[in-house]
Amino acid sequence: MAVYRDARCRLCRREGMKLFLKGARCFTDKCAFERRGYAPGEHGKSRRIKETNYGQQLREKQKARRIYGLLEGQFRHFFGKASEAKGVTGDVLLQMLERRLDNVVFRLGFASSRSAARQLVRHGHVRLNGRPADIPSMQVRAGDEVSLREQSRKLSVVVNSLEARKGQGVPEWLELRPEGPSGRVLSVPSRASIAVPINEQLIVELYSK
């Protein structure tokens, strides 16, 4: 499967905001956005772009793609499914992105970033309802149980992430059980409970052209 392998900090600088793509590093003075909070490239400091409506829509879509770590084809696939489902397309799109297994693993605190969570899933460390689950894009449902293999619970990436996230809690549509650790999906997330800086209506307008 194709994945983005270039410098992730450039993505934050291009969007002009922290997307928290590198976990704990984003909270330190090593964060590239803190040190160079301008667009990447030779003329990044002097670049002044007056964005059109299309430009704003495109930037919002790119921001959403980068936050959730999806390539264009993958994102378009999710939008297609959201547009066919019942409900407000933008809300349904974000709900589907939040219900990806890799995102749930991240939200529960088992990994410090979505890319790290994706690695945990792909390498077979995650269990969904007690069964192996190695597809990051799997959609969880209300009532699903997400846990780690017994051998995987002592991985440094898991232990460090849980320690760093201690006391921060999880979204209201999830339940974290420290013993294990494991988590449970309580419900489909509402738009109000999805804390991402995205204007989904602009994305809908972009794909509706």
N, C-alpha and C positions, 0 to 999 in steps of 0.2 A: 504494500500500500504506500502511495506517495505521501510524504510528510514534508513540512517546512524545516529546513536544516540550516538556514542562514542565521545571522545574529538577531536575536529576539529584541534586544534593546532598541534597535533601529525602528522596530514597529511602533514602540511607544513614542519615540521621537517624531515619527512621521504623523502620528495621530495627535500629537501635541498634548498628551496626557499619559499618566501612568496606567498601564493595563495589567500590571502585576503578573507578568508572564514568567518571572524567574523566582517565584517564591520568596524566601526569606531575604534574598539579596536585594529585593526591591525596597526593603525597609532599612537598608544600610547606606552609608555614604559612598558605597561602591556602585550604586545605581547610576547608570549612564544618563538617565533622564535628569537626575539631580545635577549632574556635572555638566551636561550639554543639553539643555532643554530647548533645543532648536532642531529644525528638520535636518535629517542626515544629508550628506552630499557636500560637494565643494562649495556650493553657494547657499548652503542651508541657513546661515545667519542672515543673509541679505534677501532671502526669498520672501516675496510678498505676493500672495495670490488672492485675488478677489474671487471668491467661490460663487458660482452660479447655483441655481436650484439643483441642477443635476450633480454638480460637484458636492453639495452638501449631502445629497442622497447617497452618492457613491462613497463618501467618507464614512457615513453611518454604517453602511453595509460592510465596508472593510474593517471598521472597528469591531463590529459583531463577529466577523469571521476570525479576527485575530484574538479576541478575548477567548473564544471557544476552541481555537486551534484548528479551524477547518479550511480546506482548500475550496476553491471556487465551485467546483463540481459538487462537492459534498454539501456545501451551503445551499446551492441551488436545489439540490435534491430535497433538503429539509423544507425549503420554502414551497416547493411544489406540493409536498404532502400537507403542509399547513394550509395552503390555499384550497385544498380539496376537503379539508376537515370542517366540521361545524364550528361556529364561533368566529370571533374577530381574528383575522389572519395574523396580524402582528403579535397578538397575545399568544395564540396557538404556537407560532414559530418559537417564541422565547420559552414557552412551556416545554416544547419538544427538545430544545437545546439543553435546558436545565435537567431534563429527565434522561439525558445520556448517562450511561453507566460511569464513564470516566469523570463526568462532572459531579455525579453523586459521591464518588470516592473522594474527590477534592473537597466538596462541601462538608463531608463528614470529618475532614481533617486527617485522613489517612495519607495524604500527599500534600506537599507544600505548593504545588501548582498543577494546573490541568495537564500539562505535558508529562509531569512526573506521575500523575494518576493514570494517564494513558499507558505509560510504561508498565505500571503495576498490573493493569488489566491484561495487556498483551502478553506479559510474561507468566500469566497463570497464577498470580498471587491472590486474586479476588474470587469470592464465591457469591453467587446470587441464589438465594433460597436454598443454600447448602450444596449447590452444584457448581462445577467449574464454569466461569464466564470469562472469556478472553476476547470479546468483541467490544471495543470502547463505545461504539455507537448504539449498543443495545438500549432499548427504552424500558426504564423501570416503571412499575405500576404501584398504585396504592396497595400497601400490605406487603410489598416485597422486602426481603431481608438481605442486607449487604454485609458481608464479613470478609475476613482475610483467612487464608490458609493458616493452620496452626504454626507451621514452620516459618511463615512470613511475618508473623506478628512481632518478631524481634529484629527485623531489618532496621538498620540505622535510619534509613529515610523515613520509615513509618514512625519509629520512636521519636525522632527529632521533630517531625511534623506535628505529632500529637502534643508534644511538650510545648512547642511554640504556639499552638492554637488553644492551649488550655485556658479556660475561662472566657473564651470568645463566643462559645455557643455555636449552634447550627441554625440554618433557616427553619422557620416554623413548620414547614411541611416535611421536615425530617426529624428523626429522633436518634440521638447518639447514646449508645450503651457502652460505658467505659469498660465494662467487663468484656473481654474478648480481644480487642474491641469489635463492636458491630454496630450496625445502624438499621433503621427501619423507615420505609417511605410511608408517611402518614396520609398524604393526599397528593393530588396534582397541584403544583405550585400556582398560586394566583399571581397576577402581574405585580401586585403590591409587595409580594414577598420575594420578588426577583430583583436583587440589588445589583443591577448592572447599568452603567451610564449610557443607555442606548435609546434612541428615539425610533422605535420599530415602525412607526407610521411612514417615516422617510424611506425605509427599506421596501415597504409595500408599494409605495409610489414609484420607486426605482424599477421594480420588477413588473409593474403594471403598465409600463410604457409600451 
